[in-house]
């Protein structure tokens, strides 16, 4: 299985530190985002989603409606759908 995410390297380190499980086969989307968008930014899931989709990531199960960065009410993107 290959795991893909934004900032996933830090997640792999945390899983190893907390559970002593070595996570192999990860691809950090920060590299690909920087190639496409330019720059050398360390992206996280929330910041990359907001940049590309102008949506906020909802990490809580009760999060349904929020404000976009442009001030309009809009649905959030639940983290489990990304």
Secondary structure, 3 states (H helix, E strand, C coil): CCEEECCHHHHHHHHHHHHCCCCCCEEEHHHHHHHHHCCCCCCCHHHHHHHHHCCCEECCCCCCEEECCCCCEEECEEHHHC
